[in-house]
Amino acid sequence: MRIFTAPAAVLATALAAPLLLGAALPAAADTRCPVHPRDQWMGVAAMAEKAAALGYTVLGVEPDDGCYEVKARDAGGNRVEVKFDPVSGAAVAIEHDD
């Protein structure tokens, strides 16, 4: 006994694929910082202190695409680059260097 015909099976797969893939893939994170006037940014030293308070050993801080990019070592000693919102100091993205 046939439950699905070939065209029906193809149609069912085509309709179900986006639902299955959507459930399997995480939502894309927004790694951009909000646009803030430069005079509202915290200072580089304050950003370094904020990152250190979060457990990073700060190696350098520089502006990058509207964020502060902090090159650092994490608690495990691994090199990381962390992007922070320059006003709130919230971490926006973390990239682990290999």
PyMOL commands that place a pseudoatom at each C-alpha (Angstrom):
pseudoatom trace, name=CA, resn=MET, resi=1, chain=A, elem=C, hetatm=0, pos=[0.000, 0.000, 0.000]
pseudoatom trace, name=CA, resn=ARG, resi=2, chain=A, elem=C, hetatm=0, pos=[1.292, 3.411, -0.942]
pseudoatom trace, name=CA, resn=ILE, resi=3, chain=A, elem=C, hetatm=0, pos=[0.882, 6.205, 1.573]
pseudoatom trace, name=CA, resn=PHE, resi=4, chain=A, elem=C, hetatm=0, pos=[2.489, 9.019, -0.417]
pseudoatom trace, name=CA, resn=THR, resi=5, chain=A, elem=C, hetatm=0, pos=[2.895, 9.400, -4.113]
pseudoatom trace, name=CA, resn=ALA, resi=6, chain=A, elem=C, hetatm=0, pos=[6.251, 10.748, -5.313]
pseudoatom trace, name=CA, resn=PRO, resi=7, chain=A, elem=C, hetatm=0, pos=[4.945, 14.298, -6.005]
pseudoatom trace, name=CA, resn=ALA, resi=8, chain=A, elem=C, hetatm=0, pos=[3.220, 14.412, -2.622]
pseudoatom trace, name=CA, resn=ALA, resi=9, chain=A, elem=C, hetatm=0, pos=[6.397, 13.270, -0.849]
pseudoatom trace, name=CA, resn=VAL, resi=10, chain=A, elem=C, hetatm=0, pos=[8.460, 15.929, -2.637]
pseudoatom trace, name=CA, resn=LEU, resi=11, chain=A, elem=C, hetatm=0, pos=[5.910, 18.587, -1.736]
pseudoatom trace, name=CA, resn=ALA, resi=12, chain=A, elem=C, hetatm=0, pos=[5.793, 17.482, 1.900]
pseudoatom trace, name=CA, resn=THR, resi=13, chain=A, elem=C, hetatm=0, pos=[9.614, 17.559, 2.111]
pseudoatom trace, name=CA, resn=ALA, resi=14, chain=A, elem=C, hetatm=0, pos=[9.777, 20.982, 0.474]
pseudoatom trace, name=CA, resn=LEU, resi=15, chain=A, elem=C, hetatm=0, pos=[7.229, 22.377, 2.907]
pseudoatom trace, name=CA, resn=ALA, resi=16, chain=A, elem=C, hetatm=0, pos=[8.788, 20.773, 6.000]
pseudoatom trace, name=CA, resn=ALA, resi=17, chain=A, elem=C, hetatm=0, pos=[12.460, 21.582, 5.239]
pseudoatom trace, name=CA, resn=PRO, resi=18, chain=A, elem=C, hetatm=0, pos=[12.352, 25.260, 6.259]
pseudoatom trace, name=CA, resn=LEU, resi=19, chain=A, elem=C, hetatm=0, pos=[10.618, 24.348, 9.509]
pseudoatom trace, name=CA, resn=LEU, resi=20, chain=A, elem=C, hetatm=0, pos=[13.159, 21.657, 10.342]
pseudoatom trace, name=CA, resn=LEU, resi=21, chain=A, elem=C, hetatm=0, pos=[16.150, 23.789, 9.379]
pseudoatom trace, name=CA, resn=GLY, resi=22, chain=A, elem=C, hetatm=0, pos=[14.809, 26.767, 11.281]
pseudoatom trace, name=CA, resn=ALA, resi=23, chain=A, elem=C, hetatm=0, pos=[14.583, 24.687, 14.424]
pseudoatom trace, name=CA, resn=ALA, resi=24, chain=A, elem=C, hetatm=0, pos=[18.105, 23.296, 13.973]
pseudoatom trace, name=CA, resn=LEU, resi=25, chain=A, elem=C, hetatm=0, pos=[19.888, 26.569, 13.243]
pseudoatom trace, name=CA, resn=PRO, resi=26, chain=A, elem=C, hetatm=0, pos=[20.330, 29.202, 15.946]
pseudoatom trace, name=CA, resn=ALA, resi=27, chain=A, elem=C, hetatm=0, pos=[19.019, 32.670, 15.271]
pseudoatom trace, name=CA, resn=ALA, resi=28, chain=A, elem=C, hetatm=0, pos=[21.667, 34.956, 13.795]
pseudoatom trace, name=CA, resn=ALA, resi=29, chain=A, elem=C, hetatm=0, pos=[23.066, 37.212, 16.479]
pseudoatom trace, name=CA, resn=ASP, resi=30, chain=A, elem=C, hetatm=0, pos=[23.380, 40.895, 15.738]
pseudoatom trace, name=CA, resn=THR, resi=31, chain=A, elem=C, hetatm=0, pos=[27.050, 41.659, 16.243]
pseudoatom trace, name=CA, resn=ARG, resi=32, chain=A, elem=C, hetatm=0, pos=[26.831, 45.365, 15.468]
pseudoatom trace, name=CA, resn=CYS, resi=33, chain=A, elem=C, hetatm=0, pos=[26.924, 48.084, 18.059]
pseudoatom trace, name=CA, resn=PRO, resi=34, chain=A, elem=C, hetatm=0, pos=[24.193, 50.710, 18.177]
pseudoatom trace, name=CA, resn=VAL, resi=35, chain=A, elem=C, hetatm=0, pos=[25.181, 54.039, 16.689]
pseudoatom trace, name=CA, resn=HIS, resi=36, chain=A, elem=C, hetatm=0, pos=[26.199, 56.455, 19.449]
pseudoatom trace, name=CA, resn=PRO, resi=37, chain=A, elem=C, hetatm=0, pos=[27.747, 59.905, 19.099]
pseudoatom trace, name=CA, resn=ARG, resi=38, chain=A, elem=C, hetatm=0, pos=[31.448, 59.713, 19.880]
pseudoatom trace, name=CA, resn=ASP, resi=39, chain=A, elem=C, hetatm=0, pos=[31.136, 62.138, 22.796]
pseudoatom trace, name=CA, resn=GLN, resi=40, chain=A, elem=C, hetatm=0, pos=[28.914, 59.584, 24.606]
pseudoatom trace, name=CA, resn=TRP, resi=41, chain=A, elem=C, hetatm=0, pos=[31.494, 56.786, 24.456]
pseudoatom trace, name=CA, resn=MET, resi=42, chain=A, elem=C, hetatm=0, pos=[33.234, 55.748, 27.659]
pseudoatom trace, name=CA, resn=GLY, resi=43, chain=A, elem=C, hetatm=0, pos=[36.985, 56.275, 27.637]
pseudoatom trace, name=CA, resn=VAL, resi=44, chain=A, elem=C, hetatm=0, pos=[39.448, 53.589, 26.592]
pseudoatom trace, name=CA, resn=ALA, resi=45, chain=A, elem=C, hetatm=0, pos=[40.664, 53.180, 30.194]
pseudoatom trace, name=CA, resn=ALA, resi=46, chain=A, elem=C, hetatm=0, pos=[37.079, 52.757, 31.442]
pseudoatom trace, name=CA, resn=MET, resi=47, chain=A, elem=C, hetatm=0, pos=[36.448, 50.135, 28.739]
pseudoatom trace, name=CA, resn=ALA, resi=48, chain=A, elem=C, hetatm=0, pos=[39.607, 48.268, 29.751]
pseudoatom trace, name=CA, resn=GLU, resi=49, chain=A, elem=C, hetatm=0, pos=[38.479, 48.322, 33.401]
pseudoatom trace, name=CA, resn=LYS, resi=50, chain=A, elem=C, hetatm=0, pos=[35.018, 47.042, 32.427]
pseudoatom trace, name=CA, resn=ALA, resi=51, chain=A, elem=C, hetatm=0, pos=[36.552, 44.158, 30.436]
pseudoatom trace, name=CA, resn=ALA, resi=52, chain=A, elem=C, hetatm=0, pos=[38.922, 43.339, 33.304]
pseudoatom trace, name=CA, resn=ALA, resi=53, chain=A, elem=C, hetatm=0, pos=[35.977, 43.289, 35.732]
pseudoatom trace, name=CA, resn=LEU, resi=54, chain=A, elem=C, hetatm=0, pos=[34.373, 40.678, 33.450]
pseudoatom trace, name=CA, resn=GLY, resi=55, chain=A, elem=C, hetatm=0, pos=[37.446, 38.454, 33.885]
pseudoatom trace, name=CA, resn=TYR, resi=56, chain=A, elem=C, hetatm=0, pos=[39.477, 39.337, 30.798]
pseudoatom trace, name=CA, resn=THR, resi=57, chain=A, elem=C, hetatm=0, pos=[43.208, 40.095, 30.856]
pseudoatom trace, name=CA, resn=VAL, resi=58, chain=A, elem=C, hetatm=0, pos=[43.193, 43.097, 28.536]
pseudoatom trace, name=CA, resn=LEU, resi=59, chain=A, elem=C, hetatm=0, pos=[45.949, 43.304, 25.927]
pseudoatom trace, name=CA, resn=GLY, resi=60, chain=A, elem=C, hetatm=0, pos=[44.561, 46.265, 23.979]
pseudoatom trace, name=CA, resn=VAL, resi=61, chain=A, elem=C, hetatm=0, pos=[41.474, 48.365, 23.289]
pseudoatom trace, name=CA, resn=GLU, resi=62, chain=A, elem=C, hetatm=0, pos=[40.623, 50.172, 20.044]
pseudoatom trace, name=CA, resn=PRO, resi=63, chain=A, elem=C, hetatm=0, pos=[37.553, 51.542, 18.268]
pseudoatom trace, name=CA, resn=ASP, resi=64, chain=A, elem=C, hetatm=0, pos=[36.271, 49.259, 15.505]
pseudoatom trace, name=CA, resn=ASP, resi=65, chain=A, elem=C, hetatm=0, pos=[33.102, 49.721, 13.421]
pseudoatom trace, name=CA, resn=GLY, resi=66, chain=A, elem=C, hetatm=0, pos=[31.260, 51.684, 16.111]
pseudoatom trace, name=CA, resn=CYS, resi=67, chain=A, elem=C, hetatm=0, pos=[32.308, 49.278, 18.875]
pseudoatom trace, name=CA, resn=TYR, resi=68, chain=A, elem=C, hetatm=0, pos=[35.266, 48.958, 21.160]
pseudoatom trace, name=CA, resn=GLU, resi=69, chain=A, elem=C, hetatm=0, pos=[37.304, 45.909, 20.213]
pseudoatom trace, name=CA, resn=VAL, resi=70, chain=A, elem=C, hetatm=0, pos=[39.155, 44.485, 23.188]
pseudoatom trace, name=CA, resn=LYS, resi=71, chain=A, elem=C, hetatm=0, pos=[41.994, 42.062, 22.518]
pseudoatom trace, name=CA, resn=ALA, resi=72, chain=A, elem=C, hetatm=0, pos=[42.419, 39.967, 25.625]
pseudoatom trace, name=CA, resn=ARG, resi=73, chain=A, elem=C, hetatm=0, pos=[42.900, 36.583, 27.230]
pseudoatom trace, name=CA, resn=ASP, resi=74, chain=A, elem=C, hetatm=0, pos=[39.934, 34.848, 28.810]
pseudoatom trace, name=CA, resn=ALA, resi=75, chain=A, elem=C, hetatm=0, pos=[39.974, 33.038, 32.168]
pseudoatom trace, name=CA, resn=GLY, resi=76, chain=A, elem=C, hetatm=0, pos=[41.404, 29.946, 30.441]
pseudoatom trace, name=CA, resn=GLY, resi=77, chain=A, elem=C, hetatm=0, pos=[44.289, 31.902, 28.940]
pseudoatom trace, name=CA, resn=ASN, resi=78, chain=A, elem=C, hetatm=0, pos=[42.884, 31.765, 25.400]
pseudoatom trace, name=CA, resn=ARG, resi=79, chain=A, elem=C, hetatm=0, pos=[43.241, 34.802, 23.137]
pseudoatom trace, name=CA, resn=VAL, resi=80, chain=A, elem=C, hetatm=0, pos=[39.917, 36.462, 22.331]
pseudoatom trace, name=CA, resn=GLU, resi=81, chain=A, elem=C, hetatm=0, pos=[38.636, 39.594, 20.639]
pseudoatom trace, name=CA, resn=VAL, resi=82, chain=A, elem=C, hetatm=0, pos=[35.527, 40.950, 22.302]
pseudoatom trace, name=CA, resn=LYS, resi=83, chain=A, elem=C, hetatm=0, pos=[33.387, 43.716, 20.808]
pseudoatom trace, name=CA, resn=PHE, resi=84, chain=A, elem=C, hetatm=0, pos=[31.684, 45.963, 23.341]
pseudoatom trace, name=CA, resn=ASP, resi=85, chain=A, elem=C, hetatm=0, pos=[28.996, 48.614, 23.033]
pseudoatom trace, name=CA, resn=PRO, resi=86, chain=A, elem=C, hetatm=0, pos=[31.032, 51.790, 23.651]
pseudoatom trace, name=CA, resn=VAL, resi=87, chain=A, elem=C, hetatm=0, pos=[28.336, 53.441, 25.786]
pseudoatom trace, name=CA, resn=SER, resi=88, chain=A, elem=C, hetatm=0, pos=[26.860, 50.623, 27.879]
pseudoatom trace, name=CA, resn=GLY, resi=89, chain=A, elem=C, hetatm=0, pos=[29.945, 48.422, 27.933]
pseudoatom trace, name=CA, resn=ALA, resi=90, chain=A, elem=C, hetatm=0, pos=[27.817, 45.360, 27.070]
pseudoatom trace, name=CA, resn=ALA, resi=91, chain=A, elem=C, hetatm=0, pos=[29.594, 42.573, 25.188]
pseudoatom trace, name=CA, resn=VAL, resi=92, chain=A, elem=C, hetatm=0, pos=[28.250, 42.324, 21.635]
pseudoatom trace, name=CA, resn=ALA, resi=93, chain=A, elem=C, hetatm=0, pos=[30.426, 39.583, 20.111]
pseudoatom trace, name=CA, resn=ILE, resi=94, chain=A, elem=C, hetatm=0, pos=[33.293, 37.319, 21.128]
pseudoatom trace, name=CA, resn=GLU, resi=95, chain=A, elem=C, hetatm=0, pos=[35.750, 35.828, 18.660]
pseudoatom trace, name=CA, resn=HIS, resi=96, chain=A, elem=C, hetatm=0, pos=[38.142, 33.143, 19.869]
pseudoatom trace, name=CA, resn=ASP, resi=97, chain=A, elem=C, hetatm=0, pos=[41.562, 33.273, 18.256]
pseudoatom trace, name=CA, resn=ASP, resi=98, chain=A, elem=C, hetatm=0, pos=[43.045, 29.919, 17.338]
for i in range(1, 98): cmd.bond("trace and resi %d" % i, "trace and resi %d" % (i + 1))
show_as sticks, trace
zoom trace
